[in-house]
Amino acid sequence: MTGLIIMSATAAMALFLWFVLAEAHAWAASEPREAVLGGVLSVLYDPQTPQLGFMLAAVALVLLVAAAVALFERRANNRSRRSSDESAAPLAPKIVMASTRGVFHGPVTVTVLIPAHNEEKPLPHTLSSLASQSHLPERVIVVADNCTDQTVEVARSAGVEVFETAANTEKKAGALNQVLRDILPEQGPNDAVMVMDADTWLDDGFLEAAVTKFSEDRALMAVGGLFYGEEGHGLLGQFQRNEYTRYGRQIRRRRGRVFVLTGTASIFRPTALRTIAQQRGGALPGRHGDVYDTAALTEDNELTIAIKSLGGLMISPAQCSVVTELMPDLRLLWRQRLRWQRGALENLGAYGVTRQTFRYWAQQLGIGYSVIALGTFFLLILITLVSSDRWIWFPFWLGIGLIFVAERVITVWRGGWRARLLAVTLFPELLFDMFLNIIYVRGVIDITLGKHAVWGNTTSETLSLSRRRAGDGAVKGDA
């Protein structure tokens, strides 16, 4: 049903706009004119523009849709914050603040959990980033899950605790559920639990900023990190870094109001995790007593929706930034993004259409429409190149294109000159976007047909690929 809803809704939007364009006769071609540039170069151009009324209507429609989604999201958030219904929203700020008023539970402490499956190569760097924090964690536990390499030995040699899973067949979510059953009962209200990937490196002030946020706001249930891509991996790596830079900028402009608590590094109050475990099998999907839903392909996205559904407040401050691994080739990138897309769709299907999931549904519909729009754009370019025997410039559309290029460059400005250079060329990034759109279509088709989803450990494959390339002299260092 999730796939059918998304496909039918996006197709309906596209057909509606197609009909409006056809009926409005918004564009009328004219004979091109000739201009001589510099007294040497002769060019043909068409000065026609779409009808002013049509352009204004299009802009008004876009603003109306954006405003409707934003207002609905704001209303849902405000309603959650003010809720006094403990059965429907037990993590609502009003309820949490009332339960802790007048009681000091001590300073905020941090227990770090690092789920690791054969992570002997990146783990030392991850542990080093924790040791260099301006606010050191009180406890670090490496959750070794079915490891066949030296992960356990590397962790112990670094002086941190090791929790080895027992007969776990439920991947990362199952490993975290096992360790959380052990540590959650002893956690106080201010003993925060951080979950971070073994291939992630925190910026120095991450924990200090997160602890400050928890100390200042008793109602805050989770703090997520803003992730940025590691260096390297050529052009494909730069595509991914640009993508992450734009996401970080978007969250900063939203003042930390996060879409997803990233699995790379997020911190939770024990109250939130215990409440989620209690609500599983009832108000929330999953098995009662589990913090993480082991059926979810994207456990971080699912946990975000779970906290929102229970009325919890969460943010991603700009100071809480992390560096994470990138996929070194298209095959691994395809697997990673297909898992993300499938997981997001399955999570929406599990929760349905609610106030808390409305924006996520709107985002999926927006992506679906972008698939049609971008695909049509490339198709029209191809038809024009094949059918036209002369090149004609359209000043109006050139102006629109320049605005689009400016937006692409501005949104990656923090990424440095390489990011800006790639953005200003425009078409390579559009082709990368089309690649991601194809993955989106594949995910929607797979979930519509009920195809079985497979969780792929891309990290281990990434490291293996890097070692092979290093041995061949193709690259130096580890991925």
N, C-alpha and C positions, 0 to 999 in steps of 0.2 A: 504493500500500500504506500510506503514511503516513496519508493521509486515512481509509482504511477502518479502520485500527487505532484511530485516535482516535474516529471516529464509533461504531464497534461497542462499544468499551470504555466510553465515556460513556453510551451507551444502556443497556448492561448494568447499570451502576451505578445509573442512575435506576430501571430496572425492578425491580432487587433491593430498593431502598429502598421503592418503591411496594408491592411484595409484602409486605414486613415490616410496613409501616404497616397494610395491610389485614388481615393475619392477627393482629396484636397488639391490634387494637381500642384503640389508644393514646388515642383521644379520644372522649368520649361527650358529645354536646350535652345541655344541660339547659334548663329554663325560665329565662328571664332574671329577674333581680330588679330592683326599683326602689329608687333612692336619691335623696334630695333634697339637693342641694348648696347650702349657705348659706340654706336655707329657701326658696329660690326656684326653682332649676333642678332639674328632674326628669330623671334619666338611667336608662337600663337597662344592666345589666351581668350578665355570666355569670362566676361565680367558678371554673368548672371549670378544671383543669389536666391536662396529660398524665400518664399513670401514672408514678410515681416510678421504677419499674424500667426503663421504656422510656427515660426521660430519662437515667438513669445509663448505660444501654447505649449510647445515642447519643453521649454525651460520651466514653465509653471508646473507642468506635470511632474517633472523630475523633482522639483523642490517640494511639491505636495507629497509625493511618495516618501522622500527622505524625512520630511518633517513628521509624517504620520508614524513611521517606524521609530524615530527618535522620541516622540511624545509618548508612544505606547510603552517603550522601554522605560522611560523616566517614570511614568505612572506606575508601572509594575514594580520598579525599585522602591519608589516612595511607599507604595502599599505594603511591601515586605518590611520596610524599616519601621512602619507604624503599627504593624500587626501585633495583637495581643493574644492571638489564638495559638496556644502551645501545641495543640494537636496538628495543626496545619503548617505552622512555621515555628518550630521549636528553637531555631537559631536566629530568629528575628532580633535585631539590635535592641528593641524595646524590652523584649523578654530577657535577653542576656544581661542587659544593664541593670534590670530590676533584681535579678538573682545574685549579682555581685556587688550591689550597692553597699558601701560601708565596710567591705571586707577586703583586706590586703592579703593577697596570696603569694607575696614575695616577688622578687625580681624575675623578669622573663629569662628562662633558660632555653637552650637549644640542643636537642638530640638529633643528630644527622643520620639518616638511613641511606645507604648507597647500594641499591640492588645491582648485583654484578654477576654476569654469566660470561666466563672466560674473558676477563677484562684486565689481564696482567700488564698490557702495554700502556693504556691510558690512565690506569688507576693511580700510579705515583704522582702524575701531574695533578689529578683531581684532589688527592690528599694534600698535596703541597699548597694548592689554592686555599684549602680550608685552614691550613696551619698559618697562612700569611694574613688571615683576616684581622681587621682592627678589633673586632669582637670575636673572641675564640669560642667555638662551640663547647659545651660542657661534656658532650659525649659524641663519639663517632662510631657507627656500627656499619661494617661492610657486610651486606647480606649476600653471601656466596650461594648461588643457585645452580646446582648440578655442574659445577666447574670441573673441567678436565685439564686445566693448565695450572699456572702458579699463582692464581688470584689470591688464594687463602694465605700462602706464604708471603706474598708481597704486602698484603694488608697487615699481617702480624709483625712483619719486620718494620713497618712504619709506626708501630705502637698503638694501633687502633683495635677495637673489638671486632670479632668476626662471629657472625651468626650463620651457620650452615643449615640450609633448608633440609627437611626430611620428606623424601618421596614426593616432591612437588612436581606436578604435571600441568600446572596452570600458569606457567611463564612468570613474568614480572609481577602481575597482580597477585598470584598465589604466593610468591615468595614474600611480598610485603605483608600480606594477610597473616602469614605465619609469625613474622617478627612483631607485628603490631599486637597480636594476641598476647605476646609476652610482656611488652613494655607499656601498653596503654593503661592497664590497671594501676600502675604505680605513678602515672603522670598527673601532676596537679594542674589547675586551671591555667597557670602561667608557664608551664613546661612545654614549650612549643616543639613540634616534631617536623623536621625538614626531610623531604625526600628529594634526592638529586641523582642524576645519572652518573655513571662511572666515567663518562667521556665528556664531562662538563667542567668548566673552570670558572670559578666565581671571581668577579672583580673584588678588589680589596675591601670595599665598604659595604658589601652586600648584607652581611649578617648584622652589622651595626645599624644600618638603615631599617632593616626588617624588625629588629628588636625595638627600636625607637617607635615604629608604627604600632606595634603590639602594646607597648607601654603607654602610649598616648590614647589608645582607643580600646577599651575593654570589649567592645562589641565586635571588633574585627576578628573574623574567623580564619582568614588565610591571606598570605602575601605571596604573590607569584613573581617570577623573574622575567625580565625582558631579555630575550636571547639574541645573540649575534653570531654570525658564522666565523669559523676559524679561517686563517689564511691558507692559501694554496688551492689546488685542484683546477687551475687554469680558468678558462672562460666559464665552464659550468659552475665552478665555485663562486665566481663573481655574480652570476645570475642568482644564486641562492643567497649570497650576502646582501645583494640589493633588495631581494624579497624580504628578508628579515629586518633590514634597516627601515623599510617602509612600514612594516608592522609595528616596530618600536615607536616610530614617529606617530603613528595613529593612536597608540595607547597613551603616549605622552599628551597628545592633544585632547584625549578623553579624560585627562587628569587621573590616569591610573585605573580607570574603570575597565576591567579586564574582560576579554572574551573567553579565554582559556587559561587556566592555571597550568602553565607548562610543566611537563614532566621532567624537563631539564633541571629545574630547581624551584621548589615551592615549599612554603612553611605553613603548618596548620596548628590551630589550637586543638588540644586533645578533646575538648568538648565537642568540636565539630566532627572529629573522626569517630568518637564513641556514639554520637547521635546518628550518624550515617549507618554505622553497623547495626544499631537497634532498629532503624527504619527499613533496612533491606528486607525484601520479601513481603513488604506491605506498601507503604507510600512510595518506596523506591524499588527499582528492579534489582535483582541479585539475590544472593543467599543470605538469610538472616545471620547476623554475627560477623559478616565480612565487611571490612572497610571498602575494599576494591571489588567491583563487579568483575569476576573472572571471565564472564562471557563477552565483555567489551573489548574490542580491538584497540581502542584508544582510551586507556584507563584515566589519563589526565583530563581529557575532555568530558568523560562521563562523571568524574568526581566533581568537576566544576559545575555541571548541571545539577548534580545531587545537592551540593551546598546551596546553590541558588534556589532550588525547589524547596529547601527547608528554611528559606528566608535569610541565609547567611550573607554577611558582608565581606567582600574581598577586593583587593587592589593589587596593582603591579606598579610600584613606585619607580621612577626613572633611575633612582640610585641603585636599585637591585638589578644589576645587569650581569649576564653570564655569557660565556663563549662556549659554543657547542660544535660538535662535529658536522661536517658536510658530506654529502654523498659524492664519491669521486667519479662515478660514471652513470650513464643514463639508465642502465638496468637496475642498479641499486636505488636510484632516485625514483624510478617508476614504482618499485616495490614499496618504498617508504611512503610515497604520496598516495598510492592506491590504498594502503592500510589506513592512512589518516582519513582519506575520503570515505572509505567504507565504514570506518569506525564512527565518523561524525554522523553519517546517515543512519546507522544502526542505533546510535544513541537517541537520535530524534524519533525514530520509530518506537523505541522503548518507552520514551517519556510522553510522546504525543504532542499535540498542539496545546500549550499552556501559556500563561503570561510570561513565565520564565524562559520558555523556549521559542517564543514568537520571533525574536530577532534572529535566532539561528536558522529558523525556517526561511525568513526573509533573505538572509545571506545566501542560503542554498539556491533559492529562486533567482537571486541576482547573478550568481555564478552561472546558473543554467541559461539565463538570458545572454550573458556575456559570451557563452559558447556560440550561440546563434549569431550574435552581432559580429564577433571577431571572425568567425568562419565565413560569414557573408562578405565581410570587408576583404578578406584575402581572395575569395572567389571572384568578386567584382574586379579586383586588380588584375587577376589572371585573365579574365574575359577581355578586359580593356587592352592588355598587352597583346593578346592574340588577334583581336579583331580590328584594332586601329592601325592605320598606316602612317599616322603623324601624331606627334605629342602636343597636347593642348594643356596649358596651365589654367587652373581655376583659382584666382586670388582669394576668394572667400574660403575655400577649403584649405588652401595653404595657410591662411591665418588661423583657422581652427587647429590645423596640425601643429603649428608653432606653439600655440597655447598648450597643447597636449604634451609636446616635447618639454616645454618649460616645467610643467607639472612633474614629469618623470625625473627631471634633473633635480628640482628643488627637494623632492621627497627622499632622495638618496644623498643629499649634500653632505651629511655627516659621515658617509662612507668613504670619502676621499676622492682623489682625482680619477682613479680607475672606475669607481662607481659612476661618477658623473660622465666620464667619457662613454661608457657603455650605454648610459641612459640617453645621451644626446643622439646616438646613432639610431635609436628608436626601434627599427625593425628586428634586430636580433632579440631584443626583449619581448617584442610582440610574438615572435616565433616561439620563444620559451613559454610565454603565456598560453600559446596554442597547444603546446605539449602538455601543460598542466590541465588545460581544458579537455584534452583527449582522455587523460586519466580520470577526470571528473565524469565524463560520459561512461567510461568503462565501469566506474564504481556504481553509478546509477543503474546501468544495465545489469550488473552482477547482483545487486540487492533486489532488483525487480524480479529477476529470474530465480532468486533464492540460491544462488551459487554459494558453495561453502567457502568461507574466508579463511585464509591461512596467515598466521602471525609470523612474520619473517624477522629474524635477528640480523638486521642490516649492519649492526656495529661489528659483529665478528667477521662478517664478510668484507667489510671495509678494511679492517685491520689486515686480514689475510691478503687482500688485493694489494695493499700498500707494501706488505713484505715481499710479495712476488715482484712487484715493480722495482723495489729497492734492489732485489737480487739481480734483476736484469739491467740495472743501471739507469732505469727510466726516471726514477725519482730518488731523492735523498731524504732520509728521515722517515718518521712514522706519520700515518694519516691522523 
